[in-house]
Amino acid sequence: MQFLVNDSPEECIAAAQKLFPKEWGYRGTFYTRGNHVWFNEVETVGENFKDFARVMVLSVLTLRIYMVYWGLLKPVSETAPARGTAHVLVAQEGTRTRLEVKANKPKYQRRLEEWVEVKFPTAQRVAPEEETPVVPEEPPLRVQAVSQPGDIPDQIRKLAELRDTGVISVEEFETKKRDLLDRM
């Protein structure tokens, strides 16, 4: 669903950044990248499984971390799809802003549409035949200049953390890693 609003793209992004962590009401992880703010639902499990998991988590987690570190296992974010997702994409369109809200669950889609109508009272729905896709921007990844070769492993570790949390893609990570290794 798309809307045209009178607010600037920056104001729309700021409003979406407040929506997910403060007003959303569902458990999950929130991300912002360029003109794209999104939510990934976390899996909830029953109490009996939680008790069992508490006993096993340290040994399994430690093994998993080492396997991911040495490249024997892909991080969960690369292998398992999120159960529920909600997205807010923003694009400048003349003097107005095009706001696209989409979710893979009806309850999330309804919540996003209600949020737009409350947060942006003058928002106008765009007819489905007039919708144009809002493409997520890929802001350039900035890596500080390396002053000493000893800094490179630390920067690669930091890039790996960004990749594992979903801030950068696997392709961006590999590109920057190659650049850094070439500097050694």
Backbone bond lengths (Angstrom), bond angles and torsions (degrees), N, CA, C in turn:
res aa  C-N    CA-C-N  psi(-1)  N-CA   C-N-CA  omega(-1)  CA-C   N-CA-C  phi
1 M - - - 1.451 - - 1.527 107.39 -
2 Q 1.317 115.79 135.10 1.460 120.38 178.93 1.526 110.66 -119.52
3 F 1.330 114.05 150.36 1.457 122.48 179.23 1.520 108.43 -134.15
4 L 1.335 116.41 152.16 1.455 121.88 169.43 1.525 106.83 -108.92
5 V 1.336 116.18 128.00 1.456 121.14 -177.59 1.523 109.26 -126.38
6 N 1.323 115.98 159.18 1.465 121.45 -178.90 1.530 112.86 -86.27
7 D 1.315 118.29 -12.27 1.461 121.98 -178.79 1.532 110.08 -74.90
8 S 1.326 116.05 159.27 1.465 120.75 179.28 1.532 109.63 -74.61
9 P 1.330 117.16 159.66 1.466 119.28 176.14 1.533 112.34 -56.98
10 E 1.334 116.48 -38.04 1.473 119.76 -179.65 1.529 110.82 -63.78
11 E 1.346 116.95 -40.02 1.473 120.29 178.45 1.526 110.49 -66.66
12 C 1.321 117.13 -37.30 1.472 120.74 178.97 1.528 110.74 -66.19
13 I 1.339 116.63 -43.98 1.468 120.14 178.25 1.530 109.84 -62.40
14 A 1.330 117.29 -44.11 1.467 120.91 179.49 1.531 110.62 -61.08
15 A 1.320 117.50 -40.36 1.470 120.84 179.21 1.531 110.34 -65.75
16 A 1.334 117.29 -41.29 1.467 120.26 178.89 1.524 110.96 -67.06
17 Q 1.330 117.29 -35.43 1.462 120.18 177.67 1.521 111.48 -66.07
18 K 1.325 117.62 -26.31 1.466 120.92 175.83 1.529 110.71 -83.07
19 L 1.331 116.11 -32.54 1.468 120.50 -177.81 1.520 111.69 -58.71
20 F 1.311 116.97 -57.05 1.461 119.05 -170.43 1.520 113.83 -64.57
21 P 1.318 120.88 -51.20 1.471 116.74 -178.15 1.525 114.86 -75.43
22 K 1.339 118.76 -24.52 1.466 119.72 -172.37 1.525 114.52 -109.92
23 E 1.318 118.13 -37.23 1.462 120.69 -171.14 1.523 114.13 -113.28
24 W 1.309 118.74 -8.77 1.462 122.71 -169.40 1.524 112.18 -66.75
25 G 1.324 117.99 -49.62 1.459 120.53 176.72 1.520 114.92 90.73
26 Y 1.321 118.92 2.05 1.463 121.82 177.63 1.516 108.26 -120.09
27 R 1.348 116.30 149.63 1.462 120.59 -179.59 1.516 110.25 -82.38
28 G 1.335 115.09 135.29 1.456 118.63 178.23 1.509 111.56 171.36
29 T 1.317 114.76 -166.50 1.452 122.97 -178.21 1.514 108.80 -114.07
30 F 1.328 116.61 141.65 1.457 122.27 -176.08 1.523 109.40 -118.00
31 Y 1.327 116.33 140.52 1.458 121.89 -177.72 1.520 109.89 -134.78
32 T 1.342 115.45 152.66 1.461 121.71 172.25 1.512 106.84 -135.33
33 R 1.320 115.01 134.87 1.457 120.22 176.65 1.515 108.35 -151.51
34 G 1.327 115.72 109.08 1.466 119.70 -179.40 1.515 110.44 62.78
35 N 1.333 116.53 -121.24 1.463 122.39 -178.21 1.527 112.55 -95.42
36 H 1.325 118.13 18.80 1.459 123.11 -171.23 1.530 109.36 -126.72
37 V 1.324 116.14 123.52 1.467 121.99 174.44 1.519 105.82 -121.73
38 W 1.331 117.79 130.72 1.452 118.82 -178.43 1.516 112.34 -145.28
39 F 1.331 114.18 165.67 1.456 124.98 -175.37 1.519 108.02 -127.79
40 N 1.333 117.37 136.03 1.459 123.03 171.72 1.516 108.01 -119.49
41 E 1.309 115.95 123.93 1.461 122.05 -179.46 1.525 110.29 -69.91
42 V 1.325 115.86 143.68 1.463 119.91 174.32 1.513 108.58 -95.43
43 E 1.300 114.95 151.42 1.462 121.94 178.57 1.524 108.92 -74.63
44 T 1.310 116.73 131.26 1.465 119.66 175.16 1.522 107.79 -107.95
45 V 1.307 116.57 141.52 1.461 121.40 -177.06 1.521 109.29 -127.20
46 G 1.315 116.67 163.63 1.453 122.24 179.92 1.514 112.52 -70.18
47 E 1.319 116.43 162.93 1.464 121.80 -176.91 1.525 112.23 -63.33
48 N 1.356 118.98 -37.86 1.463 119.98 -179.61 1.520 110.92 -61.64
49 F 1.305 115.85 -42.08 1.458 118.99 178.67 1.520 110.73 -67.80
50 K 1.319 116.19 -36.49 1.477 119.57 178.20 1.525 110.39 -60.70
51 D 1.344 117.33 -42.00 1.461 120.20 179.02 1.526 110.68 -61.99
52 F 1.312 116.60 -44.54 1.458 120.73 178.36 1.528 110.56 -63.54
53 A 1.325 115.74 -41.98 1.469 120.72 -178.10 1.518 111.37 -64.17
54 R 1.320 117.20 -35.97 1.471 119.73 179.07 1.526 111.10 -60.35
55 V 1.331 116.62 -35.79 1.453 120.87 -179.45 1.531 110.75 -71.11
56 M 1.322 116.93 -37.78 1.457 121.29 -173.15 1.531 114.93 -93.22
57 V 1.304 117.32 -16.57 1.452 120.45 -166.97 1.520 114.36 -60.92
58 L 1.302 119.35 -41.28 1.460 120.30 -176.61 1.517 112.66 -62.39
59 S 1.324 117.27 -49.31 1.465 118.46 -178.04 1.528 111.64 -67.91
60 V 1.311 117.78 -43.03 1.461 120.70 -179.70 1.518 110.64 -67.17
61 L 1.312 116.99 -43.65 1.461 120.80 -179.31 1.523 111.16 -62.88
62 T 1.315 116.67 -43.24 1.460 120.19 179.40 1.527 110.24 -61.92
63 L 1.311 117.82 -47.00 1.463 121.38 178.57 1.520 110.82 -60.78
64 R 1.320 116.87 -43.92 1.462 121.94 -178.79 1.531 111.47 -63.28
65 I 1.334 116.85 -41.72 1.463 120.69 179.40 1.522 110.12 -61.46
66 Y 1.323 117.02 -44.73 1.460 119.02 178.66 1.524 111.77 -65.53
67 M 1.314 117.56 -38.42 1.467 120.09 179.63 1.526 110.94 -66.20
68 V 1.338 117.93 -40.12 1.461 121.32 176.90 1.517 109.68 -66.46
69 Y 1.332 116.74 -43.32 1.461 121.53 -178.15 1.527 110.79 -59.40
70 W 1.319 117.65 -42.88 1.463 120.82 -177.25 1.528 112.33 -88.01
71 G 1.327 117.83 5.13 1.457 120.79 175.11 1.513 115.02 80.06
72 L 1.327 118.08 14.02 1.458 121.33 -179.87 1.523 112.40 -85.69
73 L 1.327 116.53 -13.31 1.456 121.50 -176.41 1.517 108.57 -146.86
74 K 1.329 116.14 138.09 1.459 119.43 177.40 1.517 109.44 -81.82
75 P 1.344 117.77 146.59 1.468 119.91 176.01 1.524 110.91 -60.42
76 V 1.328 117.06 153.09 1.455 122.31 -179.06 1.518 111.26 -55.30
77 S 1.329 117.87 -36.96 1.462 120.77 -177.51 1.519 111.91 -62.45
78 E 1.343 117.85 -22.07 1.456 120.58 179.34 1.520 112.23 -91.67
79 T 1.337 118.20 -18.76 1.457 119.81 -172.38 1.524 113.45 -111.14
80 A 1.313 118.45 -30.53 1.456 121.32 -175.02 1.523 110.56 -110.12
81 P 1.326 116.92 125.37 1.460 117.59 177.47 1.525 110.72 -71.48
82 A 1.296 116.07 151.43 1.461 120.56 177.23 1.527 108.65 -68.55
83 R 1.321 117.40 146.90 1.467 120.98 179.26 1.510 111.04 -68.28
84 G 1.321 116.42 -43.90 1.460 120.26 -179.61 1.510 109.07 -138.74
85 T 1.311 116.11 139.62 1.456 119.45 178.54 1.518 109.69 -135.15
86 A 1.315 114.95 151.34 1.465 121.93 175.79 1.526 106.99 -139.51
87 H 1.330 116.35 136.50 1.463 121.09 -175.31 1.522 110.98 -129.35
88 V 1.333 115.62 142.74 1.459 123.03 170.96 1.525 105.87 -125.42
89 L 1.338 116.59 118.13 1.460 121.54 177.98 1.517 108.56 -117.04
90 V 1.329 116.46 142.63 1.462 122.11 -173.36 1.525 109.68 -128.31
91 A 1.343 116.24 138.49 1.466 120.79 176.07 1.523 109.19 -146.78
92 Q 1.327 115.52 139.89 1.468 121.21 176.08 1.527 108.26 -72.64
93 E 1.306 116.51 135.39 1.461 121.34 177.83 1.526 107.58 -138.46
94 G 1.314 116.10 93.49 1.460 120.34 -176.00 1.515 109.83 66.10
95 T 1.331 115.54 -125.40 1.468 119.53 178.89 1.521 112.09 -92.87
96 R 1.316 116.43 -1.93 1.462 120.73 -179.15 1.519 110.39 -114.19
97 T 1.309 115.40 174.51 1.459 121.69 179.24 1.519 109.22 -118.91
98 R 1.328 115.41 131.60 1.471 120.98 175.07 1.521 107.20 -90.26
99 L 1.317 115.18 125.94 1.454 122.71 -177.52 1.524 107.32 -116.81
100 E 1.311 117.01 118.66 1.460 120.84 177.90 1.513 108.64 -108.67
101 V 1.327 116.44 126.40 1.466 121.28 177.31 1.516 107.36 -120.60
102 K 1.318 115.51 130.29 1.465 118.91 179.63 1.520 109.46 -149.01
103 A 1.323 114.85 148.83 1.458 121.30 -179.03 1.517 108.65 -148.17
104 N 1.330 116.10 159.24 1.457 118.82 179.18 1.533 112.79 -97.12
105 K 1.320 116.96 3.44 1.468 121.34 175.35 1.520 108.29 -126.02
106 P 1.326 117.55 136.50 1.473 119.76 -179.20 1.527 113.40 -56.61
107 K 1.338 118.40 -38.73 1.469 119.56 -179.02 1.527 110.82 -65.72
108 Y 1.325 117.82 -34.40 1.466 120.76 176.68 1.526 110.62 -70.40
109 Q 1.338 116.30 -41.01 1.465 119.66 179.95 1.529 110.20 -62.77
110 R 1.343 116.97 -44.80 1.466 120.27 177.87 1.521 110.90 -60.06
111 R 1.321 116.82 -43.25 1.468 121.10 -179.18 1.527 111.08 -63.23
112 L 1.332 117.14 -41.59 1.462 120.41 178.20 1.531 111.40 -63.55
113 E 1.316 117.07 -44.00 1.463 120.61 -179.76 1.525 111.06 -65.17
114 E 1.339 117.03 -40.42 1.470 120.16 176.31 1.522 110.76 -62.74
115 W 1.334 116.97 -41.45 1.460 121.66 179.30 1.524 110.56 -60.30
116 V 1.330 117.84 -44.48 1.471 120.66 179.56 1.519 109.96 -61.39
117 E 1.329 117.02 -45.16 1.465 120.33 -177.39 1.530 112.10 -65.18
118 V 1.337 117.99 -33.11 1.461 121.35 178.76 1.524 111.17 -80.44
119 K 1.316 116.54 -46.29 1.464 121.47 -175.26 1.530 111.82 -72.48
120 F 1.313 117.38 -35.15 1.464 122.56 -178.07 1.531 108.60 -124.81
121 P 1.349 117.70 79.30 1.465 121.07 -173.23 1.534 114.15 -59.78
122 T 1.317 118.10 -25.03 1.472 120.15 -179.81 1.524 112.15 -92.16
123 A 1.332 117.52 8.39 1.468 121.13 -178.84 1.525 110.59 -62.28
124 Q 1.315 114.94 139.86 1.468 121.32 177.10 1.517 108.35 -113.75
125 R 1.341 115.84 129.11 1.462 119.97 176.62 1.524 109.16 -68.75
126 V 1.307 115.24 141.08 1.460 121.16 176.80 1.522 107.16 -93.94
127 A 1.313 116.30 131.58 1.466 120.55 178.79 1.529 108.89 -61.57
128 P 1.335 117.55 141.98 1.473 120.17 -177.02 1.533 113.63 -53.05
129 E 1.325 117.55 -36.44 1.466 119.65 -178.98 1.531 112.41 -73.36
130 E 1.340 117.29 -16.05 1.465 121.15 179.46 1.527 112.65 -100.34
131 E 1.320 117.07 0.39 1.458 119.88 -179.27 1.529 110.56 -70.19
132 T 1.321 115.17 138.86 1.464 121.62 172.07 1.519 106.61 -122.15
133 P 1.319 117.41 136.65 1.463 118.82 -176.18 1.524 112.10 -60.81
134 V 1.323 115.02 136.88 1.464 121.10 173.50 1.523 105.62 -95.08
135 V 1.300 116.29 115.80 1.457 121.83 -175.71 1.528 109.63 -89.93
136 P 1.342 116.81 129.61 1.467 118.71 177.43 1.529 110.46 -62.11
137 E 1.321 115.51 134.04 1.462 120.26 176.32 1.517 108.63 -78.75
138 E 1.300 116.04 144.58 1.452 121.61 175.15 1.517 107.76 -109.44
139 P 1.330 117.31 92.52 1.461 118.24 179.70 1.524 110.18 -63.13
140 P 1.320 117.44 146.91 1.461 119.15 -179.57 1.522 111.05 -64.23
141 L 1.300 114.65 140.08 1.453 120.88 177.44 1.520 107.71 -80.09
142 R 1.318 116.41 126.87 1.459 120.57 -178.61 1.522 109.39 -103.26
143 V 1.310 115.67 124.92 1.462 121.84 174.20 1.515 106.86 -119.15
144 Q 1.322 116.82 130.48 1.457 120.33 -179.27 1.527 110.10 -66.48
145 A 1.325 114.88 150.56 1.459 120.05 177.50 1.525 109.38 -60.71
146 V 1.308 115.42 140.75 1.452 120.81 -178.18 1.521 108.76 -89.66
147 S 1.318 115.79 125.41 1.455 119.35 -179.30 1.529 111.25 -93.86
148 Q 1.332 116.92 -30.74 1.451 120.43 -179.68 1.519 108.49 -136.66
149 P 1.349 117.26 147.36 1.467 119.47 178.93 1.526 112.76 -59.84
150 G 1.330 118.92 -26.09 1.460 121.40 179.69 1.518 113.24 -66.30
151 D 1.351 117.63 -20.54 1.457 121.36 179.27 1.530 112.31 -76.45
152 I 1.311 117.16 -21.83 1.465 121.01 -173.27 1.525 112.33 -61.98
153 P 1.339 120.59 -47.85 1.477 118.52 178.20 1.535 112.49 -58.84
154 D 1.331 117.11 -37.63 1.468 119.97 178.46 1.523 110.50 -64.34
155 Q 1.338 116.70 -41.33 1.463 119.53 179.41 1.518 110.88 -66.90
156 I 1.319 117.78 -37.20 1.472 120.21 177.62 1.523 109.95 -65.32
157 R 1.336 117.61 -39.85 1.471 120.54 176.68 1.524 111.29 -62.11
158 K 1.339 116.27 -41.68 1.466 119.99 178.37 1.516 111.02 -64.93
159 L 1.336 116.55 -40.88 1.466 120.02 176.76 1.525 110.68 -63.18
160 A 1.335 116.61 -38.91 1.471 120.54 178.81 1.527 110.39 -63.09
161 E 1.327 117.20 -39.36 1.466 120.31 177.01 1.529 110.38 -62.77
162 L 1.334 116.59 -42.47 1.470 119.70 178.08 1.518 110.69 -63.33
163 R 1.342 116.86 -40.00 1.462 120.86 178.53 1.530 110.18 -64.50
164 D 1.334 116.84 -44.69 1.466 121.06 -177.03 1.518 112.49 -65.80
165 T 1.329 117.53 -29.83 1.465 120.20 178.80 1.519 112.20 -88.49
166 G 1.331 117.27 -3.04 1.460 120.20 176.50 1.516 114.65 88.37
167 V 1.319 118.22 6.60 1.458 121.06 -179.54 1.523 110.53 -71.46
168 I 1.344 116.85 -38.50 1.462 120.74 175.26 1.521 108.92 -122.33
169 S 1.313 116.64 156.19 1.468 120.68 -179.66 1.523 110.20 -81.40
170 V 1.320 115.27 166.86 1.457 121.32 178.41 1.529 109.80 -62.19
171 E 1.334 116.82 -39.64 1.464 120.79 -179.73 1.531 111.02 -63.51
172 E 1.349 116.51 -43.46 1.460 119.78 178.14 1.526 110.75 -62.88
173 F 1.326 116.33 -40.68 1.456 120.52 178.48 1.522 110.59 -60.50
174 E 1.328 116.64 -48.95 1.462 120.25 -178.05 1.525 111.43 -62.44
175 T 1.329 117.85 -40.34 1.462 121.62 178.96 1.526 110.92 -61.94
176 K 1.322 116.60 -49.79 1.470 120.30 -178.90 1.528 111.50 -67.14
177 K 1.323 116.39 -34.98 1.458 119.93 178.37 1.529 109.90 -64.03
178 R 1.346 116.60 -44.18 1.467 120.04 177.15 1.529 110.89 -60.78
179 D 1.346 116.72 -43.58 1.470 120.53 178.10 1.521 111.04 -58.17
180 L 1.329 115.88 -45.45 1.462 119.48 -178.87 1.529 111.76 -67.11
181 L 1.324 116.98 -40.94 1.464 119.62 179.66 1.528 111.69 -66.95
182 D 1.320 116.66 -32.03 1.469 120.27 176.98 1.526 111.53 -65.82
183 R 1.323 117.53 -25.68 1.466 121.74 -179.59 1.521 113.05 -79.00
184 M 1.329 116.97 -14.64 1.478 120.68 -178.04 1.517 111.17 -71.96
